[in-house]
Amino acid sequence: MGAASCAQERQDQAIAAYERALALDARAAHVHYNLGLIYVERNDLLRASAHFHRALETDPNDRDARNWLEKIGKARDPMREHRGSR
């Protein structure tokens, strides 16, 4: 089994575990944050954004989740940074 395949399998297992954790506590900010990181790694920015937003709903002071949302926003709209510098 290749390294990429092993990594994907570990991510699948982590996602399943995090989803079980969310079934017990849907407002667990750290769980949403960690799911966001997995989806960033998978380049699924829509799902990543959703989980970072949920993390911020529970913990508005989560700077890491906020930073990731900014990075994702820039990745989805590379001209945003250029327009903002005017």
N, C-alpha and C positions, 0 to 999 in steps of 0.2 A: 504494500500500500504506500503511495507517495505521501510526501510530507504535507502537500496541500490537501489531500484527501483526509489525512489524520486531523489536520487543523479544522477542516470543515466539520468533521464528525464531533470534535470536542466542542465546537461552537454550537452545533445542533443540541448536544447534551446540555450545555450551559443555558441555551435558550429555553429548553424544556424545564430545567430546574428553576430558572427565573420566573417562568410563567406559572409554575406551581406556587412559588412564593407570592406572586401577585394575586393568585386566587385566594390566598390567606389574608393578604393586606395589599389592596390595590393602590394604596397611597405610599408605598415604600419607595421613597425618592432614590435611594441608592440602587435599588433593583432596576428602576427605569433608567437610571444613568448607565449602569453596566450593560443593559440591553442596547442602549443607544450606542455605546462603544462597539459592541459586536456588529451592529448594523452599519456603522461607519466603516469598519474593516471590510465588510461585505459590499461596500459601496451602495448600500440601500439607504440613501440619504433621506428619503421620505419617512421611512420607519424610524430611522435614527432621530430625526427632528421631532417626531411625535413623542418618543420616549424622553428626550431632553426637555420638551415642553411639559410633560407630565411630572418630571422631576422638579421643575421650577414651580409648578402649581403647588406642590407640597412643601418645597423649600425654596422660597424666592431668593434666598441668599446664596444659592449654589452657583458659585462663580465658574466652576468647571463646566457645568451644563450650559450656562450662558455663553461661555467662550466657544464651546462646540457649536452652538446654534449660530454664532457669528461666523465661524469658519465654514459651516455648511452653507450659510447664506451667500458667502463670497464665492464658494465653489459652484453654487447653482447660478450665480449671476456675477461673473468675473468683472463686468463693467461697473458694478456697484461701487467698488473701491475708487475707481477712476472718477465716477460722477460725484462721489462724496468729497473729492479733494478740490473741487472748484471753489 
